[in-house]
């Protein structure tokens, strides 16, 4: 089944609202085995809505609209759908009764434009709305189906769950299963080059790569008649991917690196302390965004100045003078200082140059030293990012720290 | 001028990514006086991309695409645009040189698919990309214009600012001037109600309000023939707004609260230390994202556990036992402990319950105590958010701390 999502509302075209409905519906439809061909967004303009709906119906078996079902003058979705599928609008008695009851409960008078919400295309299946006043509906047009859902995401999702999902379960024969794999330490084009032997000539599962600042994602999706076949095909392909680029793979469950690390720390009851200079708390913040990390996280220091490195963590003044604050030795002293003071199993430190100022030839902006101290062991790493500005540098420093900690926990360092 | 935004990428149709680009571009175009007719989203399918681009060009004077400019096999935007406007792709020498220099700096080999990024439609104006490897471009087709921008929002915005905005300024005869005002401590509908006397009956400048988690934004935009008239009209309206809701206004320059606070600290040479429990480094991270904050930020502590509050900041064990770790007294002890140790002008502390667990009737999830210690003075604040989950709670706690610090710096507390 092929579908198009049509989002109706001028506020979307003004950029006042980000269209989260289209993404949410797409993800639900994909899982149900429906191919989404297009998202179309159009304002409250009858001619353009009409043209877009006709085009969507031309190419798709299923068209889902969101928005334009409210009581106000610019809510025109129903009128235009009725026109496009050539049926009259008639009053739905159950909706009128529900609206009357709703306004009675509220003690507010029902205005004439609220009555408009009870008009439905003839022969439509009404999607009664338990969480709002605007019902949706489903109309069949020959072999095709058009559905109208309200614009507010909460109502749209409620009507989808209540009416659309059961309909889809009945209609679709195939099941889709997919996993999202996440990688660190390899660029998108290098990843794709390495995966070419699997990508080329393979139609199912499909493999799609995506890049994000400093990270890569691969989606492995299979569409089969039986769900267990799809699950098996995806698992098999993931194993092939693991053989080729397993060293960079950190999650097959679409988890972010900080979630993976936090879960390992929590699951293994490993305690952690942190000593951050250039990342300024970002590393601790990421880890502590994960529920339950309070059990593992003992103490964190943000030691921006040389004085604070010395006073709070005991990094010797002479060492800083001799080696410079951005140096392997200072990173080591920060990590050991933090570990001793916090009495944690592991301590991780970072010192680097986030920019925009403060770089030099030997200490470029975008470079940092990371040290990890654990019982009887200290490891250090130099990481250098392409300097794409302070925000980017701080963010990729944090990712590099997470990668180092992740590999430490896996005994890969 | 009428425009259509075409977003290209199967990940959008799978719902993996929410299309924020279309909203951002729409908002920028609207301010520039361009009418956005449609957003079209299409996957990496050559035939459909071709059909959609043709349709977009039929109805619009300007078509902006995002996505599909990367080095991988499914990046097809350039090839299809060249086909649609009937010109060949030719290699852009400057881009090849930039790519070679980039890979040389990285010490990584340039793969053949990276070379693809240097191909451009003949006669295109290349949008060189200072923040990534995929350049964009502009091609003219008769009276119409098509522009291709990369998909990653950071790169898309950078190229828009660098290349598209100047082009728009030249094309649109009127000059648009706008300011974005930011508010804290007032909801959107309350703000809109208070501004009604100005909003009603005013056609220029236009006033548009937007809500974001815990904050409100107002855009005041004027479109006049002469730039100075637009600037004057906006300034005049801002003064009216200030009279009505000035107490909640913290920036007329679209600066975020942490930027406003950081700039004040830096400009006044005020030194700061922080003691965070429930925000776990987020507060320090926000402030330290601002360049130059290293001069003001002395030390930060992340004291999640009771032990760390006692050992690192000298919060007495008895006090924690008696009052509980989430209490006014512990917040005070954390702030004074941090200020004494860091010898900073100001210290700010927070202790609260971010959730999802750990709440009680007297200490609900979503509640926190904030203390600010300065020379001879301690102020405390209790802040309670509607509990909308750990991420939301931590984020609004951080905003509340920033608000408290901002008002402290303005001597309003």
HADDOCK unambig.tbl for C-alpha pairs under 7 A between the chains (distance, minus, plus):
assign (segid A and resid 12 and name CA) (segid B and resid 23 and name CA) 6.78 0.50 0.50
assign (segid A and resid 13 and name CA) (segid B and resid 26 and name CA) 5.91 0.50 0.50
assign (segid A and resid 13 and name CA) (segid B and resid 36 and name CA) 5.93 0.50 0.50
assign (segid A and resid 13 and name CA) (segid B and resid 38 and name CA) 6.91 0.50 0.50
assign (segid A and resid 14 and name CA) (segid B and resid 26 and name CA) 5.44 0.50 0.50
assign (segid A and resid 14 and name CA) (segid B and resid 27 and name CA) 5.40 0.50 0.50
assign (segid A and resid 14 and name CA) (segid B and resid 30 and name CA) 6.27 0.50 0.50
assign (segid A and resid 15 and name CA) (segid B and resid 23 and name CA) 3.92 0.50 0.50
assign (segid A and resid 15 and name CA) (segid B and resid 24 and name CA) 5.90 0.50 0.50
assign (segid A and resid 15 and name CA) (segid B and resid 26 and name CA) 4.85 0.50 0.50
assign (segid A and resid 15 and name CA) (segid B and resid 27 and name CA) 4.52 0.50 0.50
assign (segid A and resid 16 and name CA) (segid B and resid 23 and name CA) 6.94 0.50 0.50
assign (segid A and resid 16 and name CA) (segid B and resid 27 and name CA) 6.99 0.50 0.50
assign (segid A and resid 17 and name CA) (segid B and resid 23 and name CA) 6.72 0.50 0.50
assign (segid A and resid 18 and name CA) (segid B and resid 20 and name CA) 5.85 0.50 0.50
assign (segid A and resid 18 and name CA) (segid B and resid 23 and name CA) 5.52 0.50 0.50
assign (segid A and resid 19 and name CA) (segid B and resid 19 and name CA) 6.58 0.50 0.50
assign (segid A and resid 20 and name CA) (segid B and resid 18 and name CA) 5.87 0.50 0.50
assign (segid A and resid 23 and name CA) (segid B and resid 12 and name CA) 6.69 0.50 0.50
assign (segid A and resid 23 and name CA) (segid B and resid 13 and name CA) 6.98 0.50 0.50
assign (segid A and resid 23 and name CA) (segid B and resid 15 and name CA) 3.95 0.50 0.50
assign (segid A and resid 23 and name CA) (segid B and resid 16 and name CA) 6.99 0.50 0.50
assign (segid A and resid 23 and name CA) (segid B and resid 17 and name CA) 6.77 0.50 0.50
assign (segid A and resid 23 and name CA) (segid B and resid 18 and name CA) 5.50 0.50 0.50
assign (segid A and resid 24 and name CA) (segid B and resid 15 and name CA) 5.92 0.50 0.50
assign (segid A and resid 26 and name CA) (segid B and resid 13 and name CA) 5.84 0.50 0.50
assign (segid A and resid 26 and name CA) (segid B and resid 14 and name CA) 5.40 0.50 0.50
assign (segid A and resid 26 and name CA) (segid B and resid 15 and name CA) 4.91 0.50 0.50
assign (segid A and resid 27 and name CA) (segid B and resid 14 and name CA) 5.29 0.50 0.50
assign (segid A and resid 27 and name CA) (segid B and resid 15 and name CA) 4.50 0.50 0.50
assign (segid A and resid 27 and name CA) (segid B and resid 16 and name CA) 6.99 0.50 0.50
assign (segid A and resid 30 and name CA) (segid B and resid 14 and name CA) 6.21 0.50 0.50
assign (segid A and resid 36 and name CA) (segid B and resid 13 and name CA) 5.89 0.50 0.50
assign (segid A and resid 37 and name CA) (segid B and resid 42 and name CA) 6.51 0.50 0.50
assign (segid A and resid 38 and name CA) (segid B and resid 13 and name CA) 6.88 0.50 0.50
assign (segid A and resid 38 and name CA) (segid B and resid 41 and name CA) 5.45 0.50 0.50
assign (segid A and resid 38 and name CA) (segid B and resid 42 and name CA) 5.05 0.50 0.50
assign (segid A and resid 39 and name CA) (segid B and resid 40 and name CA) 5.81 0.50 0.50
assign (segid A and resid 39 and name CA) (segid B and resid 41 and name CA) 4.84 0.50 0.50
assign (segid A and resid 39 and name CA) (segid B and resid 42 and name CA) 6.85 0.50 0.50
assign (segid A and resid 40 and name CA) (segid B and resid 39 and name CA) 5.83 0.50 0.50
assign (segid A and resid 40 and name CA) (segid B and resid 40 and name CA) 4.78 0.50 0.50
assign (segid A and resid 40 and name CA) (segid B and resid 41 and name CA) 6.42 0.50 0.50
assign (segid A and resid 41 and name CA) (segid B and resid 38 and name CA) 5.44 0.50 0.50
assign (segid A and resid 41 and name CA) (segid B and resid 39 and name CA) 4.85 0.50 0.50
assign (segid A and resid 41 and name CA) (segid B and resid 40 and name CA) 6.41 0.50 0.50
assign (segid A and resid 42 and name CA) (segid B and resid 37 and name CA) 6.55 0.50 0.50
assign (segid A and resid 42 and name CA) (segid B and resid 38 and name CA) 5.09 0.50 0.50
assign (segid A and resid 42 and name CA) (segid B and resid 39 and name CA) 6.90 0.50 0.50
assign (segid A and resid 189 and name CA) (segid B and resid 71 and name CA) 6.42 0.50 0.50
assign (segid A and resid 189 and name CA) (segid B and resid 72 and name CA) 6.14 0.50 0.50
assign (segid A and resid 280 and name CA) (segid B and resid 284 and name CA) 6.19 0.50 0.50
assign (segid A and resid 280 and name CA) (segid B and resid 285 and name CA) 5.12 0.50 0.50
assign (segid A and resid 280 and name CA) (segid B and resid 288 and name CA) 5.80 0.50 0.50
assign (segid A and resid 281 and name CA) (segid B and resid 281 and name CA) 4.53 0.50 0.50
assign (segid A and resid 281 and name CA) (segid B and resid 282 and name CA) 6.45 0.50 0.50
assign (segid A and resid 281 and name CA) (segid B and resid 284 and name CA) 5.77 0.50 0.50
assign (segid A and resid 281 and name CA) (segid B and resid 285 and name CA) 4.77 0.50 0.50
assign (segid A and resid 282 and name CA) (segid B and resid 281 and name CA) 6.44 0.50 0.50
assign (segid A and resid 282 and name CA) (segid B and resid 282 and name CA) 6.56 0.50 0.50
assign (segid A and resid 282 and name CA) (segid B and resid 285 and name CA) 5.09 0.50 0.50
assign (segid A and resid 284 and name CA) (segid B and resid 280 and name CA) 6.23 0.50 0.50
assign (segid A and resid 284 and name CA) (segid B and resid 281 and name CA) 5.78 0.50 0.50
assign (segid A and resid 285 and name CA) (segid B and resid 280 and name CA) 5.14 0.50 0.50
assign (segid A and resid 285 and name CA) (segid B and resid 281 and name CA) 4.82 0.50 0.50
assign (segid A and resid 285 and name CA) (segid B and resid 282 and name CA) 5.12 0.50 0.50
assign (segid A and resid 288 and name CA) (segid B and resid 280 and name CA) 5.86 0.50 0.50
assign (segid A and resid 289 and name CA) (segid B and resid 391 and name CA) 6.54 0.50 0.50
assign (segid A and resid 291 and name CA) (segid B and resid 356 and name CA) 6.87 0.50 0.50
assign (segid A and resid 294 and name CA) (segid B and resid 304 and name CA) 6.36 0.50 0.50
assign (segid A and resid 297 and name CA) (segid B and resid 304 and name CA) 6.95 0.50 0.50
assign (segid A and resid 298 and name CA) (segid B and resid 304 and name CA) 6.35 0.50 0.50
assign (segid A and resid 298 and name CA) (segid B and resid 305 and name CA) 6.05 0.50 0.50
assign (segid A and resid 298 and name CA) (segid B and resid 308 and name CA) 6.71 0.50 0.50
assign (segid A and resid 299 and name CA) (segid B and resid 302 and name CA) 5.67 0.50 0.50
assign (segid A and resid 299 and name CA) (segid B and resid 303 and name CA) 5.35 0.50 0.50
assign (segid A and resid 299 and name CA) (segid B and resid 304 and name CA) 6.56 0.50 0.50
assign (segid A and resid 299 and name CA) (segid B and resid 308 and name CA) 6.03 0.50 0.50
assign (segid A and resid 300 and name CA) (segid B and resid 301 and name CA) 5.74 0.50 0.50
assign (segid A and resid 300 and name CA) (segid B and resid 302 and name CA) 4.54 0.50 0.50
assign (segid A and resid 300 and name CA) (segid B and resid 303 and name CA) 6.67 0.50 0.50
assign (segid A and resid 301 and name CA) (segid B and resid 300 and name CA) 5.72 0.50 0.50
assign (segid A and resid 301 and name CA) (segid B and resid 301 and name CA) 4.83 0.50 0.50
assign (segid A and resid 301 and name CA) (segid B and resid 302 and name CA) 6.18 0.50 0.50
assign (segid A and resid 302 and name CA) (segid B and resid 299 and name CA) 5.66 0.50 0.50
assign (segid A and resid 302 and name CA) (segid B and resid 300 and name CA) 4.51 0.50 0.50
assign (segid A and resid 302 and name CA) (segid B and resid 301 and name CA) 6.17 0.50 0.50
assign (segid A and resid 303 and name CA) (segid B and resid 299 and name CA) 5.31 0.50 0.50
assign (segid A and resid 303 and name CA) (segid B and resid 300 and name CA) 6.62 0.50 0.50
assign (segid A and resid 304 and name CA) (segid B and resid 294 and name CA) 6.28 0.50 0.50
assign (segid A and resid 304 and name CA) (segid B and resid 297 and name CA) 6.89 0.50 0.50
assign (segid A and resid 304 and name CA) (segid B and resid 298 and name CA) 6.29 0.50 0.50
assign (segid A and resid 304 and name CA) (segid B and resid 299 and name CA) 6.53 0.50 0.50
assign (segid A and resid 305 and name CA) (segid B and resid 298 and name CA) 5.97 0.50 0.50
assign (segid A and resid 308 and name CA) (segid B and resid 298 and name CA) 6.66 0.50 0.50
assign (segid A and resid 308 and name CA) (segid B and resid 299 and name CA) 6.01 0.50 0.50
assign (segid A and resid 356 and name CA) (segid B and resid 291 and name CA) 6.75 0.50 0.50
assign (segid A and resid 388 and name CA) (segid B and resid 131 and name CA) 6.25 0.50 0.50
assign (segid A and resid 391 and name CA) (segid B and resid 289 and name CA) 6.43 0.50 0.50
